[in-house]
């Protein structure tokens, strides 16, 4: 197993995903059928970022499926004038450290292209969480370029914009889609779900989970675009089966990685012991999302995943369609 470095990011803030249902019942959404949102990737860690406008401010936010909240840095939040205090929210980082952040309800609009959201819950995001709490090994020296990039992000967004939509993380084509329903999604991106693997979506307090069969048996994985690598709970692995890729840092390769009825073959994981608040077996990170498109249908509790070994011609056609769209929008 090879890693370019030992700076590994897990942006997941462990909060109750029951907030999803609060969002669904309290947020107004301007009527849309479907929208394509460009995604750009920052630094060698492939941090996925989308641009949107909050209360008239243009912001670049990490797109993080592993967390619920829309978090803004203090200096960005202070410039949001139309907000109402809504108490505080407790969250935990990947090390189990606790953060208590002020929460607000946005009185003005969030604009993503021609999509408009109002009444969205937002919270202050700690820079300490970003620079220390999101790193598996915070004592390691941080790359200056990566540090500068993280400091200049406005914050992150996850579940706060996923519901009540169907969404498609099409990171192989640098795009993210939101649609009123599955049919509208397929109209905007022709044939996007054809042949995709369908598996149950399990929405728990830790986030969006799916079951994957590995060499260790069936395990629960958090779908997390805010993690720059896939991670497995260290205590699940016999030490004799692990490989030390850097002093004190271990990895594991599962030769079976079956989602639905499709085996994706060997899959590499960094080993890390999760805090007690994160009750999952593993995290499926950006290394997976960069290779395979993933769609979420919350209403029907279904995850659609692009199968392995899609023919090259099909990928080339998809790329041409996306290029045509990006040049005519």
C-alpha positions as CSV (number, residue, x, y, z in Angstrom):
1,X,0.0,0.0,0.0
2,X,1.3,3.4,-0.9
3,X,0.4,6.9,0.5
4,X,1.8,10.2,-0.8
5,X,2.1,11.4,2.7
6,X,0.8,11.0,6.2
7,X,-1.5,14.1,6.2
8,X,-4.9,12.5,6.2
9,X,-8.1,14.5,6.6
10,X,-11.4,13.3,8.1
11,X,-13.6,16.4,8.2
12,X,-16.6,14.5,9.7
13,X,-18.1,16.3,12.6
14,X,-20.0,13.7,14.6
15,X,-23.4,15.2,15.3
16,X,-26.9,13.8,15.3
17,X,-28.2,13.3,11.8
18,X,-31.7,13.6,13.2
19,X,-31.1,17.3,12.3
20,X,-31.9,16.1,8.7
21,X,-35.5,15.9,9.6
22,X,-35.5,19.3,11.3
23,X,-34.1,20.7,8.1
24,X,-36.7,19.0,5.9
25,X,-39.7,20.4,7.9
26,X,-38.3,23.9,8.6
27,X,-36.5,25.0,5.4
28,X,-38.1,26.6,2.4
29,X,-36.8,25.5,-1.0
30,X,-37.5,27.4,-4.2
31,X,-39.0,25.0,-6.8
32,X,-36.4,23.5,-9.1
33,X,-36.4,20.3,-11.2
34,X,-32.7,19.6,-11.3
35,X,-29.4,21.5,-11.2
36,X,-25.8,20.7,-12.0
37,X,-23.2,22.2,-9.6
38,X,-19.5,22.3,-10.7
39,X,-17.1,20.8,-8.1
40,X,-13.4,21.7,-7.9
41,X,-10.8,19.8,-6.0
42,X,-8.2,21.6,-3.9
43,X,-4.7,20.4,-3.2
44,X,-3.3,16.9,-3.6
45,X,-5.8,15.8,-0.9
46,X,-8.6,16.2,-3.4
47,X,-10.8,18.3,-1.1
48,X,-14.2,18.7,-3.0
49,X,-15.4,22.3,-3.0
50,X,-18.5,24.0,-4.3
51,X,-19.3,27.7,-4.6
52,X,-22.5,29.3,-3.4
53,X,-23.8,32.7,-2.2
54,X,-24.9,33.2,1.5
55,X,-26.6,36.5,2.4
56,X,-25.0,38.1,-0.7
57,X,-21.5,36.7,0.1
58,X,-19.8,34.3,-2.3
59,X,-18.4,31.4,-0.4
60,X,-16.3,28.3,-1.2
61,X,-17.4,25.4,1.0
62,X,-16.1,21.9,1.4
63,X,-18.8,19.4,0.2
64,X,-18.9,16.9,3.0
65,X,-21.5,14.1,2.9
66,X,-20.2,12.8,6.3
67,X,-21.7,15.7,8.3
68,X,-25.0,17.3,8.6
69,X,-24.2,20.9,9.4
70,X,-23.6,24.0,7.3
71,X,-20.6,25.4,9.1
72,X,-19.1,28.9,8.5
73,X,-15.9,30.3,9.8
74,X,-16.3,33.0,12.4
75,X,-15.2,35.8,10.1
76,X,-17.6,34.7,7.4
77,X,-20.5,34.2,9.9
78,X,-20.0,37.7,11.3
79,X,-20.7,39.2,7.9
80,X,-24.0,37.3,7.6
81,X,-26.4,40.0,8.8
82,X,-29.8,38.2,8.4
83,X,-29.6,35.4,11.0
84,X,-31.4,34.6,14.2
85,X,-29.7,32.8,17.2
86,X,-30.9,29.2,17.7
87,X,-29.0,27.9,20.6
88,X,-25.9,25.9,20.2
89,X,-24.8,22.5,18.7
90,X,-22.5,19.9,20.2
91,X,-20.2,18.0,17.9
92,X,-17.1,15.7,18.1
93,X,-14.1,15.4,15.8
94,X,-12.5,12.1,14.7
95,X,-10.5,12.0,18.0
96,X,-13.6,12.5,20.2
97,X,-12.8,16.0,21.1
98,X,-16.0,18.0,21.9
99,X,-16.9,21.3,20.3
100,X,-19.8,23.5,21.4
101,X,-20.7,26.0,18.6
102,X,-23.3,28.7,18.4
103,X,-26.1,27.9,16.0
104,X,-28.3,30.3,13.9
105,X,-31.2,30.1,11.5
106,X,-30.5,32.0,8.3
107,X,-33.2,34.5,7.5
108,X,-31.9,35.4,4.1
109,X,-31.2,33.0,1.1
110,X,-28.6,30.6,0.1
111,X,-28.1,30.6,-3.7
112,X,-26.6,27.7,-5.6
113,X,-27.0,28.5,-9.2
114,X,-30.7,29.1,-9.6
115,X,-31.5,27.1,-6.5
116,X,-32.6,29.1,-3.5
117,X,-32.8,27.9,0.1
118,X,-34.1,29.8,3.1
119,X,-34.3,29.1,6.8
120,X,-31.2,26.9,6.7
121,X,-29.6,26.2,10.1
122,X,-25.9,27.3,10.2
123,X,-23.3,27.1,12.9
124,X,-19.9,28.5,13.6
125,X,-17.0,26.3,12.5
126,X,-13.8,26.2,14.6
127,X,-10.5,26.7,12.7
128,X,-9.0,24.4,15.4
129,X,-11.3,21.6,14.2
130,X,-10.1,22.1,10.6
131,X,-6.4,22.3,11.3
132,X,-6.2,19.7,14.1
133,X,-9.5,17.9,14.8
134,X,-9.9,16.8,11.1
135,X,-6.4,15.2,10.9
136,X,-5.8,11.6,11.9
137,X,-2.4,12.5,13.2
138,X,-2.4,16.2,14.2
139,X,1.1,16.1,15.5
140,X,2.5,15.6,12.0
141,X,3.7,18.7,10.2
142,X,1.1,20.2,8.0
143,X,1.9,21.0,4.4
144,X,2.0,24.9,4.1
145,X,0.0,24.8,0.9
146,X,-2.7,22.6,2.4
147,X,-2.8,24.7,5.5
148,X,-3.3,27.9,3.5
149,X,-6.0,26.2,1.4
150,X,-7.9,25.1,4.5
151,X,-7.6,28.5,6.1
152,X,-9.1,30.2,3.1
153,X,-12.2,28.0,2.8
154,X,-15.4,29.6,4.1
155,X,-16.5,26.5,5.8
156,X,-18.3,23.2,4.9
157,X,-21.7,22.0,4.0
158,X,-23.3,18.5,4.1
159,X,-26.8,17.4,4.9
160,X,-28.0,21.0,5.1
161,X,-28.3,21.0,1.3
162,X,-28.9,17.3,0.5
163,X,-32.5,17.2,1.7
164,X,-35.1,17.2,0.4
165,X,-33.4,16.4,-2.9
166,X,-32.1,13.4,-4.8
167,X,-28.4,14.0,-5.2
168,X,-25.6,12.7,-7.3
169,X,-21.9,12.9,-6.4
170,X,-20.4,12.7,-9.9
171,X,-16.9,13.4,-8.9
172,X,-15.3,11.5,-11.8
173,X,-16.7,14.4,-13.9
174,X,-16.2,17.1,-11.3
175,X,-19.9,17.6,-10.8
176,X,-22.6,17.5,-8.1
177,X,-26.4,17.2,-9.0
178,X,-29.5,18.1,-7.0
179,X,-32.9,17.1,-8.3
180,X,-36.5,17.1,-7.2
181,X,-36.7,13.4,-7.7
182,X,-35.0,10.5,-9.4
183,X,-36.8,11.1,-12.8
184,X,-35.7,14.7,-12.9
185,X,-32.1,13.7,-12.2
186,X,-32.1,11.2,-15.0
187,X,-33.5,13.8,-17.4
188,X,-30.7,16.2,-16.6
189,X,-27.9,13.6,-16.8
190,X,-29.1,11.1,-19.4
191,X,-28.8,7.5,-18.2
192,X,-26.9,8.4,-15.1
193,X,-28.3,5.6,-13.0
194,X,-28.5,3.0,-15.7
195,X,-26.8,-0.2,-14.5
196,X,-25.9,1.3,-11.1
197,X,-25.9,-0.9,-8.1
198,X,-28.8,-0.3,-5.7
199,X,-28.3,-0.8,-2.0
200,X,-30.3,0.3,1.1
201,X,-29.5,3.7,2.5
202,X,-29.3,3.6,6.3
203,X,-29.6,7.1,7.8
204,X,-28.3,7.0,11.4
205,X,-27.2,9.5,14.0
206,X,-23.6,9.2,12.6
207,X,-24.6,9.9,9.0
208,X,-25.4,8.0,5.8
209,X,-24.4,4.4,6.0
210,X,-24.2,1.4,3.6
211,X,-23.3,-2.2,4.2
212,X,-20.3,-3.6,2.4
213,X,-19.1,-7.2,2.5
214,X,-15.3,-7.4,3.2
215,X,-12.8,-10.1,4.1
216,X,-14.0,-9.4,7.7
217,X,-17.6,-10.0,6.8
218,X,-20.5,-7.5,6.4
219,X,-19.5,-4.1,7.7
220,X,-21.2,-0.6,8.1
221,X,-19.5,2.2,6.3
222,X,-20.1,6.0,6.5
223,X,-20.3,7.7,3.1
224,X,-17.9,10.6,3.6
225,X,-16.7,12.9,0.9
226,X,-14.9,14.9,3.6
227,X,-12.4,12.1,4.2
228,X,-9.5,12.1,1.9
229,X,-9.0,8.3,2.3
230,X,-11.0,5.3,3.3
231,X,-10.6,4.2,7.0
232,X,-11.2,1.0,8.9
233,X,-11.6,0.7,12.6
234,X,-8.3,-0.6,13.9
235,X,-9.6,-3.0,16.5
236,X,-11.3,-5.0,13.8
237,X,-8.0,-6.1,12.4
238,X,-5.5,-8.8,13.6
239,X,-2.2,-6.9,13.8
240,X,-0.5,-9.7,11.7
241,X,-2.8,-8.7,8.8
242,X,-1.8,-5.0,8.8
243,X,1.0,-3.3,7.1
244,X,3.0,-0.4,8.7
245,X,3.4,2.2,5.9
246,X,5.0,4.8,8.3
247,X,6.1,4.6,11.9
248,X,3.1,3.9,14.1
249,X,0.7,4.1,11.1
250,X,-1.0,1.0,9.7
251,X,-3.0,0.0,6.7
252,X,-5.1,-3.0,5.6
253,X,-6.2,-4.4,2.3
254,X,-9.5,-6.2,1.9
255,X,-9.4,-8.5,-1.1
256,X,-13.2,-8.6,-1.1
257,X,-15.1,-5.4,-1.3
258,X,-18.6,-6.3,-2.4
259,X,-21.4,-3.7,-2.7
260,X,-24.7,-5.3,-3.6
261,X,-23.8,-8.1,-6.1
262,X,-20.6,-6.4,-7.4
263,X,-17.1,-7.0,-6.1
264,X,-14.8,-3.9,-6.4
265,X,-11.7,-6.1,-5.7
266,X,-8.9,-5.1,-3.5
267,X,-9.6,-2.0,-1.4
268,X,-7.0,-0.2,0.8
269,X,-7.8,1.3,4.2
270,X,-5.9,3.3,6.8
271,X,-6.4,1.9,10.2
272,X,-7.6,4.2,13.0
273,X,-9.5,3.6,16.3
274,X,-12.7,5.6,16.2
275,X,-14.0,7.5,19.2
276,X,-17.0,5.9,21.0
277,X,-19.3,8.5,19.4
278,X,-18.6,7.2,15.9
279,X,-20.4,3.8,15.9
280,X,-19.4,2.6,12.4
281,X,-16.9,0.0,11.2
282,X,-15.4,2.2,8.5
283,X,-15.4,5.3,6.4
284,X,-15.7,5.3,2.6
285,X,-13.8,8.4,1.6
286,X,-12.9,10.5,-1.4
287,X,-10.7,7.8,-2.9
288,X,-13.9,5.9,-3.7
289,X,-16.0,8.9,-4.8
290,X,-13.3,10.1,-7.2
291,X,-13.6,6.7,-9.0
292,X,-17.3,6.0,-8.8
293,X,-20.4,8.2,-9.0
294,X,-22.8,7.8,-6.1
295,X,-26.4,8.9,-5.9
296,X,-28.6,9.3,-2.8
297,X,-32.4,8.9,-2.9
298,X,-33.5,9.8,0.7
299,X,-37.2,9.4,0.0
300,X,-36.8,5.8,-1.1
301,X,-33.9,5.1,1.2
302,X,-31.7,3.9,-1.6
303,X,-28.1,4.5,-2.6
304,X,-27.1,4.1,-6.3
305,X,-23.4,3.3,-7.0
306,X,-21.6,3.2,-10.3
307,X,-20.4,-0.4,-10.9
308,X,-16.8,-1.2,-11.3
309,X,-15.1,-1.6,-14.7
310,X,-17.5,0.6,-16.6
311,X,-16.5,0.4,-20.3
312,X,-14.1,3.1,-21.5
313,X,-16.4,4.1,-24.3
314,X,-19.2,4.8,-21.8
315,X,-16.9,7.0,-19.7
316,X,-15.8,8.9,-22.8
317,X,-19.4,9.6,-23.8
318,X,-20.2,10.8,-20.2
319,X,-17.1,13.1,-20.3
320,X,-18.2,14.6,-23.7
321,X,-21.7,15.3,-22.4
322,X,-20.4,17.0,-19.3
323,X,-18.0,19.1,-21.3
324,X,-20.8,20.2,-23.7
325,X,-22.9,21.1,-20.7
326,X,-20.2,23.1,-19.0
327,X,-19.5,25.1,-22.2
328,X,-23.1,26.0,-22.8
329,X,-24.5,26.7,-19.4
